[in-house]
Amino acid sequence: MIRRRRMVVGIWVAGISVILIASAAWIGYKATIVRNELATATQLLPDLKKEIAGNDAVAATASVKSLVEHTSAAREAASDPLWKAASALPWIGPNLQAAGEVAMTADDVARLGAVPLVNAFQSLDWGALTPTPSGMDLEPLRSATPRIQAAAHAVRESTQRLNNIEAETLLPQIGEPLVKAREQLAGLSRDLDSASNASILAPAMLGADSPRRYLLLMQNNAESRATGGIPGALAVLNVTKGNLQLESQTSATALGAFVPPVTIDLEEQAIYSARVGKYMQDVNLTPDFTTTAVTARAMWEKHTGVRLDGVLSVDPVALSFILEATGPVQITDPVVQRVGSKLPTQLTSKNVVQTLLSDVYAKIENPDLQDVYFAGAAKEIFAALSTGNSDPKKLMDAISRGVGERRILLWSANDEEQAKIGQYPLGGMVSGTAVSPTQFGIYFNDGTGAKMDYWVKRTVQVVKDCTRDGYREVTVRVTNTNTAPIDAASSLPRYVTGGGVYGVPAGSVQTNVVAYGPAQSNIDTVVKDGEKIPFAAQRHGQRAVGTATIQLAPGQSTNVDFNFGHIVQHAEPEIVVTPTTQPVKEVIKAAPAASCE
């Protein structure tokens, strides 16, 4: 009897062992399917992005179909009854559950995110979204908005679901791919939220429902201001159903002084003086474009009695990007041709920056005639933009690049629209959701009273980043070099050098360098070429602000180190700078190996 019992027990044990081994093998088999299918799906994503960016609807449709096939297979494998039962076990269970969540999330993103997005993409004629003399057909974009919003919502929910999993408690084989999936989804979620907001904003702001009129500030980087350059040339941009027309072109000088000044934030007034609200030329001494735009709009209304719908700012470098899409433009106005008889008759992406920021001053002595040329050049470029001959992809790339380098800034008088714009660099804000917690801002304001910044080359770099007593210490080095010819005082026009009128020797450049730290931080010291120098320590919102003034003769270079302390944020530092004539990638340098010396 005992022997028989032992035999039965042995059979049961053997049977259970077989079942356990078979179950483990089955789960392993399913895990392999999940891994392989998700890996294949992941490999499709770069191609899908390229196809959408390249306006290839046929290829994008095929890619998204294949994507769904692979994510569905992964989800099906992770939905196996045995897999689900094993997910309740200790130790291995949470890992299987996490892998199942990743598979389910990937399939949701494919079905509820990628499919609606590609369908919306198919419904759009990107060529029709390029400005033409008759405007743009904005209705397809408006019709696509619900699908884009649905895709954004699905990805946002999926991202949150993965964020709720504690990756630290999982096996590395599960936890590491989970972290990567989170990062990819977070980036995708941001992109889709941007696309959703753009699809909501664009039709209304391009005049689909009623004409919109924006104050256009043409920033001149040859005389630095915090957001780029002095807004010397002004115009009203009328946008009706996507048709662009420049009206009421004038200069900032023509508006004169505003007495009493337009009221601005007291903190900004303390840093930048009341000049921000007194002269249109100084509305962007502050790096906060909301203040600039609100002030400029108020000035325009006081001067003309006309209330506008918003403010748009561009600089000549952004215009060079746009000319890559439109192709060269001819100067056709006889008056502008006569004024600029010694300047190129054709503006291209290669010559427009030098023409508008340097040659115009050498060839046209009268400042009023310089303004005539600026206005004429802007009119020709915007006219070319409205012909319908632009390459749609190149135009979108040009605008994206201009926004990314903060050369194109926008503000809307509509509160709901502005709330969305303010979430992105397009809004040019120094606080809010668009600002990284560890953002360091370096801004330049001309102190020469001239156009010498065309000759200044700059770099900005984090040279120290360490932690002491629980707080970070970061040093941001700003290098300025005056590349003007040694004989600049005599070889450059007086209008460019300033002629010493404001106390700066002709040929020299004086710059007020303004540094912003993260919220709650301090600026402990400012060091110029190894020696401490006095600086103005203030605050804008919760951010530390320090201002140092430097002056450079032709050929001179200097390093100014802003030493920030009491930093509580621990993310990677992000540098934001005033856009100059240089590509931003040449200005912002990668940080060297960290040092706490």
C-alpha positions as CSV (number, residue, x, y, z in Angstrom):
1,M,0.0,0.0,0.0
2,I,2.8,2.4,1.0
3,R,4.6,1.5,-2.1
4,R,1.6,2.2,-4.3
5,R,1.1,5.5,-2.6
6,R,4.7,6.4,-3.2
7,M,4.2,5.5,-6.8
8,V,1.1,7.6,-7.1
9,V,2.8,10.5,-5.5
10,G,5.8,10.1,-7.8
11,I,3.5,10.1,-10.8
12,W,1.8,13.3,-9.5
13,V,5.1,15.0,-8.8
14,A,6.4,14.0,-12.3
15,G,3.1,15.2,-13.8
16,I,3.3,18.5,-12.0
17,S,7.0,18.9,-13.0
18,V,6.1,18.2,-16.6
19,I,3.3,20.7,-16.4
20,L,5.5,23.3,-14.8
21,I,8.3,22.8,-17.3
22,A,5.8,22.9,-20.2
23,S,4.2,26.0,-18.7
24,A,7.6,27.7,-18.3
25,A,8.5,26.7,-21.8
26,W,5.2,28.0,-23.1
27,I,5.6,31.3,-21.3
28,G,9.2,31.6,-22.5
29,Y,7.9,31.0,-26.1
30,K,5.3,33.7,-25.6
31,A,7.9,36.0,-24.2
32,T,10.1,35.5,-27.2
33,I,7.1,36.4,-29.4
34,V,6.5,39.6,-27.4
35,R,10.1,40.6,-27.5
36,N,10.6,39.9,-31.3
37,E,7.3,41.6,-32.3
38,L,8.0,44.7,-30.3
39,A,11.5,44.9,-31.6
40,T,10.3,44.7,-35.2
41,A,7.6,47.3,-34.4
42,T,10.2,49.6,-32.9
43,Q,12.4,49.3,-36.0
44,L,9.4,50.6,-38.2
45,L,9.1,53.9,-36.3
46,P,12.0,55.8,-37.8
47,D,10.8,54.9,-41.3
48,L,7.3,56.0,-40.4
49,K,8.6,59.3,-39.2
50,K,10.6,59.8,-42.4
51,E,7.6,58.9,-44.5
52,I,5.4,61.4,-42.8
53,A,8.1,64.1,-42.9
54,G,8.6,63.3,-46.6
55,N,4.9,63.6,-47.5
56,D,4.8,59.9,-48.6
57,A,1.3,58.9,-47.7
58,V,1.4,55.5,-49.5
59,A,4.6,54.3,-47.7
60,A,3.3,55.7,-44.3
61,T,0.0,53.8,-44.7
62,A,2.0,50.5,-45.4
63,S,4.3,51.1,-42.5
64,V,1.5,51.8,-40.0
65,K,-0.4,48.6,-41.2
66,S,2.8,46.6,-40.6
67,L,3.2,48.3,-37.2
68,V,-0.3,47.3,-36.1
69,E,0.3,43.7,-37.2
70,H,3.4,43.4,-35.0
71,T,2.0,45.2,-32.0
72,S,-1.2,43.1,-32.2
73,A,0.9,39.9,-32.2
74,A,2.8,41.1,-29.2
75,R,-0.5,41.9,-27.3
76,E,-2.0,38.6,-28.2
77,A,1.0,36.7,-26.9
78,A,0.9,38.7,-23.6
79,S,-2.8,38.1,-23.3
80,D,-2.4,34.3,-23.2
81,P,-4.3,32.7,-20.2
82,L,-1.2,31.0,-18.9
83,W,0.7,34.3,-19.1
84,K,-2.0,36.1,-17.2
85,A,-2.1,33.4,-14.5
86,A,1.7,33.5,-14.1
87,S,1.4,37.3,-13.7
88,A,-0.1,36.7,-10.3
89,L,2.9,34.7,-9.0
90,P,5.5,36.4,-6.7
91,W,8.8,37.6,-8.2
92,I,8.3,36.6,-11.8
93,G,4.7,37.9,-11.8
94,P,5.4,41.6,-11.8
95,N,7.9,41.2,-14.6
96,L,5.3,39.4,-16.8
97,Q,2.7,41.9,-15.9
98,A,5.0,44.8,-16.8
99,A,5.9,43.1,-20.1
100,G,2.2,42.7,-20.8
101,E,1.6,46.4,-20.1
102,V,4.3,47.4,-22.5
103,A,2.8,45.1,-25.2
104,M,-0.7,46.4,-24.6
105,T,0.5,50.0,-24.6
106,A,2.5,49.5,-27.8
107,D,-0.7,48.2,-29.5
108,D,-2.8,51.1,-28.2
109,V,-0.3,53.6,-29.5
110,A,-0.3,51.9,-32.9
111,R,-4.1,51.5,-33.2
112,L,-5.3,54.6,-31.4
113,G,-2.3,56.9,-32.1
114,A,-0.5,56.0,-35.3
115,V,-3.5,54.9,-37.3
116,P,-5.6,58.0,-36.7
117,L,-2.5,60.2,-37.2
118,V,-1.7,58.6,-40.6
119,N,-5.3,58.8,-41.7
120,A,-5.3,62.5,-40.8
121,F,-2.0,62.9,-42.7
122,Q,-3.5,61.2,-45.8
123,S,-6.5,63.7,-45.7
124,L,-4.2,66.7,-45.9
125,D,-2.8,68.2,-49.1
126,W,0.4,69.8,-47.8
127,G,0.7,71.8,-51.0
128,A,-2.6,73.5,-50.2
129,L,-1.2,74.6,-46.8
130,T,1.5,76.7,-48.6
131,P,0.5,80.4,-48.9
132,T,-0.8,81.4,-52.4
133,P,-2.2,84.6,-53.8
134,S,-5.7,83.1,-53.1
135,G,-4.8,82.0,-49.6
136,M,-4.8,78.5,-48.2
137,D,-7.5,75.8,-47.9
138,L,-7.5,75.5,-44.2
139,E,-10.7,73.3,-43.8
140,P,-8.9,69.9,-44.2
141,L,-6.6,70.9,-41.4
142,R,-9.5,71.8,-39.2
143,S,-11.3,68.6,-40.1
144,A,-8.2,66.6,-39.2
145,T,-8.0,68.1,-35.7
146,P,-10.3,65.6,-33.9
147,R,-8.2,62.7,-35.2
148,I,-5.0,64.4,-34.2
149,Q,-6.4,65.2,-30.7
150,A,-7.6,61.5,-30.3
151,A,-4.1,60.3,-31.2
152,A,-2.5,62.7,-28.7
153,H,-4.9,61.6,-26.0
154,A,-4.3,57.9,-26.6
155,V,-0.5,58.3,-26.4
156,R,-0.8,60.5,-23.4
157,E,-2.9,57.9,-21.5
158,S,-0.5,55.1,-22.6
159,T,2.5,57.1,-21.4
160,Q,0.9,57.6,-18.0
161,R,0.1,53.8,-17.8
162,L,3.8,53.0,-18.2
163,N,4.9,55.7,-15.8
164,N,2.9,53.9,-13.1
165,I,5.0,50.8,-13.3
166,E,8.0,50.7,-10.8
167,A,10.8,49.8,-13.2
168,E,13.3,49.7,-10.3
169,T,11.8,46.5,-8.9
170,L,11.9,44.5,-12.2
171,L,14.5,42.3,-13.8
172,P,16.9,44.3,-16.0
173,Q,15.6,42.4,-19.1
174,I,12.2,44.0,-18.4
175,G,13.1,47.2,-16.6
176,E,15.6,48.6,-19.1
177,P,13.3,48.2,-22.2
178,L,10.5,49.7,-20.1
179,V,12.6,52.8,-19.3
180,K,13.4,53.2,-23.1
181,A,9.7,52.8,-24.0
182,R,8.8,55.5,-21.5
183,E,11.4,57.9,-23.1
184,Q,10.1,57.2,-26.6
185,L,6.5,57.6,-25.6
186,A,7.2,60.8,-23.7
187,G,8.8,62.3,-26.8
188,L,6.0,61.0,-29.1
189,S,3.4,62.4,-26.6
190,R,5.0,65.9,-26.7
191,D,5.2,65.8,-30.5
192,L,1.5,64.8,-30.8
193,D,0.4,67.4,-28.2
194,S,2.3,70.0,-30.3
195,A,0.6,68.8,-33.5
196,S,-2.8,68.8,-31.8
197,N,-2.3,72.4,-30.6
198,A,-1.0,73.5,-34.0
199,S,-4.1,72.0,-35.7
200,I,-6.3,74.0,-33.3
201,L,-4.4,77.2,-33.5
202,A,-3.4,77.4,-37.2
203,P,-6.8,77.8,-38.9
204,A,-8.0,80.6,-36.7
205,M,-4.7,82.4,-36.5
206,L,-4.3,82.2,-40.3
207,G,-7.7,84.0,-40.7
208,A,-9.9,81.1,-41.6
209,D,-12.9,82.6,-39.8
210,S,-12.1,86.3,-40.0
211,P,-9.1,88.4,-41.1
212,R,-6.2,88.6,-38.5
213,R,-3.8,91.5,-38.3
214,Y,-0.4,91.2,-36.5
215,L,2.3,93.7,-35.7
216,L,5.4,92.4,-37.5
217,L,8.7,93.2,-35.7
218,M,11.7,92.9,-38.0
219,Q,14.6,92.3,-35.5
220,N,18.0,93.5,-36.6
221,N,20.7,91.3,-35.1
222,A,23.4,93.9,-35.9
223,E,22.2,95.8,-32.8
224,S,21.5,93.1,-30.1
225,R,18.4,92.9,-28.0
226,A,17.6,90.1,-25.7
227,T,15.2,88.4,-28.1
228,G,17.5,88.9,-31.1
229,G,17.9,92.5,-32.3
230,I,16.5,96.0,-32.3
231,P,13.0,96.0,-34.0
232,G,13.9,98.8,-36.4
233,A,11.4,98.0,-39.2
234,L,7.7,97.5,-38.5
235,A,4.7,96.5,-40.5
236,V,1.2,95.1,-40.1
237,L,0.7,91.6,-41.5
238,N,-2.8,91.0,-42.7
239,V,-3.7,87.3,-42.9
240,T,-7.0,86.4,-44.5
241,K,-7.7,82.7,-45.2
242,G,-4.0,82.1,-45.3
243,N,-3.3,85.0,-47.7
244,L,-0.4,87.2,-46.5
245,Q,-0.3,90.9,-47.1
246,L,2.1,93.5,-45.6
247,E,0.5,96.9,-44.7
248,S,1.4,100.1,-42.8
249,Q,5.2,99.6,-43.1
250,T,7.2,102.0,-41.0
251,S,10.1,102.3,-38.6
252,A,10.4,102.2,-34.8
253,T,12.0,105.6,-34.9
254,A,9.0,107.1,-36.6
255,L,6.9,106.2,-33.5
256,G,9.0,108.4,-31.2
257,A,9.0,108.3,-27.5
258,F,6.0,107.3,-25.4
259,V,5.5,109.7,-22.5
260,P,4.4,108.5,-20.0
261,P,5.9,105.1,-20.9
262,V,3.7,102.0,-21.3
263,T,3.5,100.3,-18.0
264,I,5.6,97.1,-17.6
265,D,6.2,94.6,-14.9
266,L,8.1,96.2,-12.0
267,E,10.8,93.5,-11.8
268,E,11.6,93.9,-15.5
269,Q,11.6,97.7,-15.2
270,A,14.2,97.4,-12.4
271,I,16.4,95.2,-14.6
272,Y,15.9,96.8,-18.0
273,S,14.7,100.3,-17.1
274,A,11.6,102.2,-18.2
275,R,13.0,102.4,-21.7
276,V,11.2,99.1,-22.4
277,G,7.9,101.0,-22.3
278,K,9.2,104.3,-23.7
279,Y,10.8,103.3,-27.1
280,M,9.7,100.7,-29.6
281,Q,13.4,100.1,-30.3
282,D,13.8,98.9,-26.7
283,V,10.6,96.8,-26.2
284,N,12.8,93.6,-26.3
285,L,15.5,94.5,-23.9
286,T,13.7,91.9,-21.9
287,P,14.0,88.3,-23.0
288,D,10.3,87.7,-22.2
289,F,8.5,88.0,-25.5
290,T,5.1,88.3,-23.8
291,T,6.2,91.6,-22.3
292,T,7.7,92.7,-25.6
293,A,4.6,91.9,-27.5
294,V,2.1,93.3,-25.1
295,T,4.2,96.5,-24.9
296,A,4.7,96.8,-28.6
297,R,1.0,96.3,-29.3
298,A,0.0,99.0,-26.8
299,M,2.5,101.4,-28.4
300,W,1.1,100.7,-31.8
301,E,-2.5,101.3,-30.6
302,K,-1.5,104.6,-28.9
303,H,0.3,105.8,-32.0
304,T,-2.3,104.7,-34.6
305,G,-5.5,104.0,-32.7
306,V,-5.6,100.5,-34.2
307,R,-5.8,97.4,-31.9
308,L,-4.1,94.4,-33.5
309,D,-4.7,90.6,-32.9
310,G,-1.1,89.7,-32.0
311,V,2.6,90.3,-32.6
312,L,5.0,88.3,-34.8
313,S,8.8,88.7,-34.7
314,V,11.4,87.5,-37.3
315,D,15.0,88.2,-38.0
316,P,17.1,88.2,-41.2
317,V,18.5,84.8,-40.4
318,A,15.0,83.4,-40.3
319,L,14.3,85.1,-43.6
320,S,17.3,83.3,-45.0
321,F,15.7,80.0,-44.0
322,I,12.5,81.0,-45.7
323,L,14.3,82.0,-48.9
324,E,15.7,78.4,-49.1
325,A,12.0,77.4,-49.6
326,T,10.9,80.2,-51.8
327,G,14.0,80.6,-53.9
328,P,15.7,84.0,-54.7
329,V,13.5,87.1,-54.8
330,Q,14.0,90.1,-57.1
331,I,13.9,93.7,-55.8
332,T,11.2,95.0,-58.2
333,D,10.1,98.3,-56.6
334,P,11.7,101.2,-58.6
335,V,12.1,103.3,-55.4
336,V,13.8,100.5,-53.5
337,Q,16.0,99.7,-56.6
338,R,17.1,103.3,-56.7
339,V,17.8,103.5,-53.0
340,G,19.7,100.2,-53.0
341,S,21.4,100.7,-56.4
342,K,24.7,99.5,-54.9
343,L,23.2,96.4,-53.3
344,P,22.2,93.0,-54.9
345,T,19.2,93.2,-57.1
346,Q,18.4,89.6,-56.0
347,L,18.1,88.4,-52.4
348,T,19.0,84.8,-51.7
349,S,19.4,82.6,-48.7
350,K,23.1,83.1,-49.0
351,N,23.3,86.9,-49.2
352,V,20.3,88.2,-47.3
353,V,21.9,88.3,-43.9
354,Q,25.0,90.1,-45.0
355,T,22.9,92.5,-47.2
356,L,20.5,93.5,-44.4
357,L,22.9,93.5,-41.5
358,S,26.1,94.9,-43.0
359,D,26.1,95.9,-46.6
360,V,23.1,98.2,-46.3
361,Y,24.9,100.4,-43.9
362,A,28.0,100.6,-46.0
363,K,26.1,101.4,-49.2
364,I,23.3,103.6,-47.9
365,E,24.3,106.4,-45.6
366,N,20.9,107.9,-44.8
367,P,19.1,106.0,-42.0
368,D,15.7,106.9,-43.4
369,L,16.7,105.4,-46.8
370,Q,18.0,102.3,-45.0
371,D,14.5,101.9,-43.6
372,V,13.1,102.2,-47.1
373,Y,15.3,99.4,-48.2
374,F,14.5,97.2,-45.2
375,A,10.8,97.7,-45.8
376,G,11.1,96.9,-49.5
377,A,13.1,93.8,-48.9
378,A,10.6,92.5,-46.4
379,K,7.8,93.2,-48.8
380,E,9.5,91.3,-51.6
381,I,10.2,88.3,-49.4
382,F,6.6,88.1,-48.0
383,A,5.3,88.5,-51.5
384,A,7.5,85.6,-52.6
385,L,6.1,83.6,-49.7
386,S,2.6,84.2,-50.9
387,T,3.1,83.1,-54.6
388,G,2.4,79.5,-53.9
389,N,5.8,78.5,-55.5
390,S,7.4,77.5,-52.2
391,D,8.5,73.9,-51.5
392,P,6.0,72.9,-48.8
393,K,8.5,70.6,-46.9
394,K,11.3,73.1,-47.1
395,L,9.0,75.9,-45.9
396,M,7.9,73.9,-42.9
397,D,11.5,73.0,-42.2
398,A,12.4,76.7,-42.4
399,I,9.7,77.8,-40.0
400,S,10.5,74.9,-37.6
401,R,14.2,75.8,-37.7
402,G,13.4,79.5,-37.1
403,V,11.2,78.7,-34.2
404,G,13.7,76.2,-32.8
405,E,16.4,78.9,-32.8
406,R,14.0,81.4,-31.3
407,R,14.2,83.6,-34.4
408,I,10.5,83.4,-35.0
409,L,8.3,84.4,-32.0
410,L,4.6,84.8,-31.7
411,W,2.1,86.3,-29.3
412,S,-1.7,86.3,-29.5
413,A,-4.1,88.7,-27.9
414,N,-6.6,85.8,-27.6
415,D,-6.0,84.3,-24.1
416,E,-6.9,80.7,-25.1
417,E,-4.5,80.9,-28.1
418,Q,-1.8,82.4,-26.1
419,A,-2.1,79.7,-23.4
420,K,-1.2,77.1,-26.0
421,I,1.5,79.2,-27.7
422,G,3.1,79.8,-24.3
423,Q,3.8,76.1,-23.9
424,Y,6.4,76.2,-26.6
425,P,9.6,78.1,-27.6
426,L,7.5,79.9,-30.2
427,G,6.1,82.0,-27.2
428,G,9.6,83.1,-26.1
429,M,8.7,83.1,-22.4
430,V,11.2,83.0,-19.5
431,S,8.8,81.2,-17.2
432,G,6.0,78.5,-17.5
433,T,5.8,75.1,-19.0
434,A,8.0,75.9,-22.0
435,V,10.9,76.5,-19.7
436,S,13.1,73.6,-18.5
437,P,13.6,73.5,-14.7
438,T,17.3,73.7,-15.3
439,Q,17.3,76.4,-18.0
440,F,20.1,78.9,-18.0
441,G,19.5,81.9,-20.3
442,I,22.2,84.1,-21.7
443,Y,21.0,87.3,-23.4
444,F,22.8,90.2,-25.1
445,N,21.7,93.8,-25.1
446,D,23.8,96.3,-27.2
447,G,25.3,99.1,-25.2
448,T,27.1,100.8,-28.1
449,G,24.1,102.4,-29.6
450,A,25.2,101.2,-33.1
451,K,25.3,98.2,-35.4
452,M,28.5,96.6,-34.3
453,D,27.0,93.2,-33.2
454,Y,27.3,91.9,-36.7
455,W,31.1,91.7,-36.0
456,V,30.8,90.0,-32.6
457,K,31.2,86.2,-32.3
458,R,30.0,84.5,-29.2
459,T,30.0,81.1,-27.5
460,V,28.2,79.9,-24.4
461,Q,29.2,76.8,-22.4
462,V,28.7,75.1,-19.1
463,V,32.2,74.7,-17.7
464,K,31.4,73.5,-14.2
465,D,28.6,71.4,-12.9
466,C,28.9,69.8,-9.5
467,T,27.1,69.3,-6.2
468,R,28.1,70.5,-2.7
469,D,26.1,70.1,0.5
470,G,23.0,69.0,-1.5
471,Y,23.0,72.0,-3.9
472,R,24.3,72.2,-7.4
473,E,26.9,74.7,-8.5
474,V,27.0,75.6,-12.2
475,T,29.3,77.9,-14.1
476,V,28.3,79.3,-17.5
477,R,31.1,80.8,-19.5
478,V,30.2,83.5,-22.1
479,T,33.0,84.3,-24.6
480,N,32.7,87.4,-26.7
481,T,35.1,88.3,-29.6
482,N,35.1,91.6,-31.6
483,T,36.1,90.5,-35.1
484,A,35.8,94.0,-36.6
485,P,38.8,95.2,-38.6
486,I,41.5,96.9,-36.5
487,D,40.8,100.2,-38.4
488,A,37.0,99.8,-37.8
489,A,36.8,103.4,-36.4
490,S,37.7,104.7,-39.9
491,S,36.9,101.9,-42.3
492,L,33.3,101.2,-41.1
493,P,30.5,103.7,-41.5
494,R,29.8,106.0,-38.6
495,Y,26.3,104.7,-38.4
496,V,27.7,101.2,-37.7
497,T,30.4,102.2,-35.2
498,G,28.3,104.8,-33.4
499,G,31.1,107.3,-33.7
500,G,31.6,107.4,-30.0
501,V,28.3,109.3,-29.5
502,Y,27.3,107.2,-26.5
503,G,30.7,107.1,-24.9
504,V,32.0,103.9,-26.5
505,P,35.1,104.4,-28.8
506,A,34.3,104.0,-32.5
507,G,35.1,100.4,-33.5
508,S,34.6,99.0,-30.0
509,V,31.6,97.1,-28.9
510,Q,29.8,97.4,-25.5
511,T,27.4,94.6,-24.5
512,N,25.2,94.1,-21.4
513,V,25.3,90.4,-20.8
514,V,22.2,89.2,-18.9
515,A,22.3,85.7,-17.3
516,Y,19.2,83.9,-16.0
517,G,19.5,80.9,-13.7
518,P,16.9,78.3,-12.7
519,A,14.1,79.2,-10.2
520,Q,15.4,79.6,-6.6
521,S,19.0,79.7,-7.6
522,N,21.5,82.5,-6.9
523,I,24.3,84.1,-8.9
524,D,27.2,84.1,-6.4
525,T,29.9,85.8,-8.5
526,V,30.8,87.0,-12.0
527,V,34.4,86.5,-13.1
528,K,35.9,88.2,-16.1
529,D,39.1,86.7,-17.4
530,G,40.0,85.3,-14.0
531,E,39.0,88.4,-11.9
532,K,35.8,89.0,-10.1
533,I,33.8,92.0,-11.4
534,P,30.8,93.9,-10.0
535,F,27.4,92.9,-11.4
536,A,23.8,93.7,-10.9
537,A,22.0,90.9,-9.0
538,Q,18.2,90.8,-9.4
539,R,15.3,88.5,-9.9
540,H,12.7,88.0,-12.6
541,G,9.9,85.9,-11.2
542,Q,11.8,83.2,-9.1
543,R,14.8,83.2,-11.4
544,A,18.1,84.7,-10.5
545,V,19.3,87.4,-12.9
546,G,22.8,88.9,-13.2
547,T,24.0,91.6,-15.6
548,A,27.6,92.4,-16.5
549,T,28.8,95.0,-18.9
550,I,31.8,94.3,-21.2
551,Q,33.6,96.5,-23.8
552,L,35.8,95.1,-26.5
553,A,38.1,96.9,-29.0
554,P,38.6,95.3,-32.4
555,G,40.4,92.0,-32.1
556,Q,39.8,91.7,-28.4
557,S,38.1,88.7,-26.7
558,T,37.0,88.1,-23.2
559,N,35.5,85.3,-21.0
560,V,32.8,86.1,-18.5
561,D,31.9,83.3,-16.0
562,F,28.5,83.4,-14.3
563,N,28.8,81.3,-11.1
564,F,25.3,80.0,-10.1
565,G,24.7,78.4,-6.7
566,H,21.9,77.1,-4.5
567,I,20.5,75.1,-7.4
568,V,17.9,72.5,-6.3
569,Q,17.1,71.1,-9.7
570,H,19.1,68.0,-10.8
571,A,18.3,67.6,-14.5
572,E,20.7,68.2,-17.4
573,P,21.4,72.0,-17.8
574,E,19.7,73.6,-20.9
575,I,21.2,76.7,-22.4
576,V,19.0,79.3,-24.2
577,V,20.7,82.3,-25.9
578,T,19.9,85.4,-27.8
579,P,19.8,84.5,-31.5
580,T,22.7,86.2,-33.3
581,T,24.0,86.2,-36.8
582,Q,25.7,82.8,-36.0
583,P,24.0,79.5,-36.1
584,V,22.8,78.6,-32.6
585,K,24.7,75.3,-32.7
586,E,27.9,77.3,-33.1
587,V,27.1,79.5,-30.1
588,I,26.0,76.9,-27.6
589,K,29.0,74.6,-26.9
590,A,28.8,71.1,-25.4
591,A,30.0,71.0,-21.8
592,P,33.4,69.5,-21.1
593,A,34.0,66.9,-18.4
594,A,32.6,68.3,-15.2
595,S,35.0,69.9,-12.7
596,C,34.5,71.1,-9.2
597,E,37.8,72.8,-8.8
